[in-house]
């Protein structure tokens, strides 16, 4: 059995709208033993909005999104029918792993609009030192994802912009992976994944700048809601429909490589992925598309250069951990180019830096 090739659309129930968190007790009906996994800032933001006490044991994750921390939390909880994950991507992925350890259902309350972690049964697993380890595939998706657009207006702008970058990669990665497939190789679900990724790209190009302005003005709007649901839900659907053809490729491989540079650790996932889009496009010689994206990147605040990710040394020696990992046998750059080498990754980075 290869779970990576299965169609796994995402969360069992996706509910999106204004003020939904105030109905939280009704979504918890039927569960007898509930525990919360959250982070310090995440839980503070939730409490400030919800303004009622949650009568459940509450556990803080350690910030790593590591399997080790998930097991530690599961051992502390011991037994639960439902885990309530309140937080951003790393909190949620930690809770997914803990829920699997406990054989519990998972209800996700995202506190940020920054990625599709609230939607998918897939996790980004890190080592305890926060370097990237692997992609993990959970046996089941979240039971419910509750997206309160009014609450999510509290998302810091940088996280929202990072979410836009991470989600934009869906089109460029799936296009890079599938461009060499014959029509016979494109199953019905792969085709659906390609179509959904293209819809994502078009929607973000159309709505993202307006949505960012709405976030800054603390006002919900049609554009803001569309971008929110695109980042959290539609992005997850693309990988769910197309399976390994629609999850990650060169852009995420660059992100994973950058995780080996300590200087990048404080940089957000989606911003590193957005830079990775440019590197993948440089490698595949799609330089016109890089030029097309420049205005969008500048308008949204996505990084065009490594120095915008706090990386100032761009010599080959300094970037060896990045390029060696990005081109390694188990990384997803090989979904685009099975023969990719560290030298080619470095050349693509240098090309992006020179534009």
GIHUNOR-V585728 format. One record per pair of residues at least 12 apart in sequence whose ideal C-beta (glycine too) atoms are under 6 Angstrom apart, sorted by the first residue. I is the first residue (numbers start at 1). J is the second residue. D is the distance in whole Angstrom. If there is no record, write none. Layout:
# GIHUNOR-V585728
i: (I:I)
j: (J:J)
d: (D:D)
This chain:
# GIHUNOR-V585728
i: (3:4:5:5:7:8:8:9:9:10:10:10:10:10:10:11:11:11:11:12:13:14:14:15:16:16:18:18:19:20:20:21:21:21:31:31:32:33:33:34:34:34:35:35:35:35:35:36:36:36:37:37:37:37:38:38:38:39:39:39:42:42:42:42:43:45:45:46:49:59:61:61:64:64:64:65:65:65:65:66:66:67:67:68:69:70:70:70:71:73:74:74:74:80:80:82:82:82:83:83:83:83:84:85:86:87:88:88:89:89:92:92:92:93:93:93:96:96:100:105:106:106:107:107:108:108:109:112:112:113:113:113:113:113:113:114:114:114:115:115:116:116:116:118:118:119:119:119:119:120:121:121:122:123:130:131:131:132:132:147:149:149:149:153:160:161:161:162:162:162:163:163:164:164:164:165:165:165:165:165:166:166:167:167:168:169:169:169:170:170:170:170:171:171:171:172:173:173:174:174:174:176:176:176:177:177:177:178:189:190:190:192:193:193:193:193:196:196:197:200:200:203:207:207:207:208:208:209:210:211:211:211:248:249:249:249:250:250:250:251:251:251:251:252:252:253:253:253:253:254:254:254:255:255:255:257:257:257:258:258:260:260:263:263:264:267:271:274:275:278:278:279:279:279:282:282:282:283:314:316:323:323:323:324:326:327:327:327:327)
j: (137:244:243:244:189:121:240:237:240:119:120:141:236:237:240:119:141:142:145:143:144:145:233:146:147:229:149:150:150:146:148:50:148:151:81:82:81:80:81:56:82:84:56:57:77:80:83:56:58:84:59:83:85:95:86:87:91:61:87:91:86:87:91:111:86:111:154:86:151:73:91:94:126:128:130:90:93:94:126:126:128:97:125:128:94:94:97:98:101:98:98:101:102:102:104:104:105:107:95:99:104:106:107:108:109:111:112:114:115:117:108:117:118:117:123:124:123:138:138:143:142:143:143:144:142:145:146:155:159:152:155:160:163:228:231:159:162:163:163:166:232:235:236:145:232:145:232:233:236:236:138:141:137:136:265:259:260:256:259:232:220:225:228:218:215:300:301:268:270:271:231:270:204:208:300:270:271:273:274:302:270:273:231:235:204:251:273:277:197:200:235:238:197:198:201:277:249:251:194:197:246:249:280:336:245:249:335:245:241:242:245:241:238:241:242:246:237:238:238:230:234:230:223:226:227:227:300:299:223:223:224:227:332:332:335:336:280:333:336:273:276:277:280:273:332:326:331:332:333:276:279:326:272:273:276:322:325:326:272:322:321:325:310:311:309:309:303:302:303:290:352:348:349:352:348:351:352:348:353:346:342:345:346:342:345:340:341:342:345)
d: (5:5:5:6:5:6:5:6:4:5:5:6:4:6:5:5:5:5:4:5:4:5:6:5:4:6:5:4:6:6:4:6:4:6:5:4:5:5:5:5:5:6:6:5:5:5:6:5:4:5:5:6:5:4:4:5:6:6:5:5:6:3:6:5:6:5:6:5:5:5:6:5:6:5:6:4:5:5:5:5:5:6:6:5:6:5:3:4:6:5:5:4:5:6:5:6:5:6:5:5:5:5:5:5:5:5:4:6:5:4:6:4:6:6:4:6:5:5:5:4:5:6:6:5:5:5:5:5:5:5:5:5:5:5:5:4:5:4:6:5:6:4:4:5:5:6:6:5:3:4:4:4:6:4:6:5:6:4:4:6:5:5:6:5:6:6:5:4:3:5:4:5:6:5:6:4:6:6:3:5:3:5:5:5:6:4:5:5:4:5:5:5:4:6:4:5:4:6:6:5:5:5:6:4:5:5:5:6:5:5:5:5:5:4:3:4:6:5:5:6:5:5:4:5:5:6:6:5:4:5:5:4:4:5:5:5:3:5:5:5:3:5:5:6:6:4:4:5:4:3:5:5:4:5:5:4:4:4:5:6:4:6:5:5:6:5:5:4:5:6:5:5:6:6:4:4:5:4:6:5:4:4:5:5:5:5:6:5:5)
